[in-house]
Amino acid sequence: MRDEESAAQRQQRPEDEPGTGVVTAFGRQLKLLRVRAGLERAEFGKRLGYSADTVASIEQGRRIPQARFIEKADEVLGAGGVLTALKEEVGRAQYPSFFRDAARLESDAHELFLYAVQAVPGLLQTEEYTRALLAMRRPLLDEDTIEQRVSARLARQQTFARWPAPLVSFVIEEAVLRKPFGGKAVLRGVLENVLMVGHRRNVEVQVMLNDQEDNAGVDGPFTLITPKKGEQIAYLEVQGRSILVNDRDEVRSISARYGIIRSQALTPRESLGFVEKVLGEL
């Protein structure tokens, strides 16, 4: 990818943020349909299982609605798909701006290869672990943003339920598996989840030991995404900035590096045994 394209991708896209763009357009459309149906916010919210304040926040574009809200609202208002047609675009607004393009590619990937050095990858996180990570962000995130991002991150895990199932490979640094983000109970929960997902037939989890003398991953974390149609792409992220790399030579180099990293890590069978050992030590 060209430098100017990469720089553009790293910029926030205000048209996708709460209060503007598709989120505001959805809110206005929702209010129009609700008023036309003769429903007050309180009654409408009651039918959907949400408070009047939540409905107001969504209508005013201050809160990004979840998929279940959109689907139920469309049904209750007899919108005939007008609201659900915006579900995908509104859903992307739940992610931080720097991750949206990667999330779109990830959701339809044929293969996903991830090397993690800072935290357990989002596809393996539990709700409690994700919330603990987001609560530690500086500057602080407001509660609505935290809840939206928790929901969005957990929704990404539907990738494991897709069929045909994508091939997913993780290499995780041992230090990551020992960091008690949120406390030992939270760490225990996420390690149990790593084990559960790691036993799926289409998933391989490998651990890079702390005492491994040769580690080709010294340049940092990355993800390799292979779309069903198209060539492999690399995703790099640091400090709230990201870049999608599609230059063939660069991607080929990163892919080769991942192969070396996998060869230096424990095998999948050894790795699951190691995760069980770490769990036993908590």
PEVEN-V685840 format. One line per field, one symbol per residue. burial: + if it has 24 or more other C-alpha atoms within 12 Angstrom, else -. Layout:
burial->???
This chain:
burial->--------++-----+++-+-++++++++++-++------+--++--+-+---++++++++++++++-++++++-++-+---++-++++++++++++++++++-++++++++++++++++++++++++++++++---------++++++++++++++-++-----+++++++++-++++++----++++++++++-++---++++++++-----+++---+++++++----++++++----+++++----+--++-++--++-+++++--++-+++-++---
